[in-house]
Amino acid sequence: MNVVTIPKKLAKEGDLIVLPRKEYEALINARAIEEFEPTIAQKKALIMAESNFRRRKTLSYDELTCKLGFRDRP
């Protein structure tokens, strides 16, 4: 078992996190991934979808697959 001595200054500040190096590097690399930025058309489509959802103008998965012709109505 490894023993780690934490300086009192760090322990008093309360912002100390200990994790394995591989996990730390994975977190650093995850920050490098670009975030998704929706287009104006995608934002408008989302607003319309949210509006339809609020007005309960939605289809269940089964209704959608039937309407698209992927399967027959039960």
Backbone torsions as a table, in degrees:
resi	resn	phi	psi	omega
1	MET	NA	135.5	178.1
2	ASN	-85.7	145.8	177.0
3	VAL	-112.7	131.6	-179.4
4	VAL	-120.3	131.6	176.3
5	THR	-101.4	123.8	-179.2
6	ILE	-100.4	122.5	178.6
7	PRO	-59.3	142.1	-177.8
8	LYS	-57.6	-34.7	-179.4
9	LYS	-59.7	-44.1	179.1
10	LEU	-69.1	-39.8	-177.7
11	ALA	-66.5	-33.2	-179.2
12	LYS	-72.1	-32.6	-177.8
13	GLU	-71.0	-26.2	177.1
14	GLY	78.7	6.1	-179.2
15	ASP	-107.3	42.5	-177.2
16	LEU	-106.8	126.4	177.7
17	ILE	-128.2	133.2	179.3
18	VAL	-117.4	124.7	176.6
19	LEU	-150.2	157.7	-179.3
20	PRO	-61.6	149.6	-176.9
21	ARG	-57.3	-40.3	-178.5
22	LYS	-61.3	-41.0	178.2
23	GLU	-67.6	-39.5	177.8
24	TYR	-60.8	-46.6	179.8
25	GLU	-64.6	-36.0	177.3
26	ALA	-64.1	-39.2	177.7
27	LEU	-65.8	-41.3	178.9
28	ILE	-63.5	-43.2	-180.0
29	ASN	-67.7	-32.3	-180.0
30	ALA	-65.6	-31.2	178.7
31	ARG	-66.6	-24.0	-176.5
32	ALA	-77.2	-10.4	-178.7
33	ILE	-75.4	132.9	-179.9
34	GLU	-70.0	143.2	176.6
35	GLU	-82.0	152.8	178.2
36	PHE	-74.6	128.2	177.0
37	GLU	-117.5	106.3	-177.3
38	PRO	-68.6	150.3	176.6
39	THR	-76.3	170.8	178.3
40	ILE	-61.4	-40.9	180.0
41	ALA	-63.8	-40.3	178.4
42	GLN	-66.4	-37.6	177.5
43	LYS	-64.7	-42.2	178.2
44	LYS	-64.1	-40.7	179.3
45	ALA	-63.7	-38.8	178.2
46	LEU	-66.0	-41.9	177.9
47	ILE	-61.1	-42.5	179.2
48	MET	-65.8	-42.0	179.2
49	ALA	-63.1	-42.0	178.3
50	GLU	-64.4	-39.2	178.0
51	SER	-63.0	-46.4	178.3
52	ASN	-62.1	-38.9	179.6
53	PHE	-64.3	-43.0	179.3
54	ARG	-63.5	-36.0	-179.7
55	ARG	-85.8	5.7	179.6
56	ARG	59.7	33.8	175.8
57	LYS	-99.9	67.3	-177.6
58	THR	-129.9	167.2	176.9
59	LEU	-118.3	146.6	172.3
60	SER	-74.9	169.3	178.7
61	TYR	-60.3	-43.6	-179.4
62	ASP	-63.2	-43.7	178.8
63	GLU	-62.1	-40.8	-179.5
64	LEU	-64.8	-46.1	-179.0
65	THR	-64.0	-36.2	176.9
66	CYS	-67.3	-45.1	-178.1
67	LYS	-63.7	-34.5	179.0
68	LEU	-81.6	-6.6	176.9
69	GLY	83.5	20.0	178.9
70	PHE	-81.7	-18.7	176.7
71	ARG	-158.6	162.9	-179.6
72	ASP	-80.9	157.1	177.0
73	ARG	-66.9	143.4	179.2
74	PRO	-69.0	NA	NA
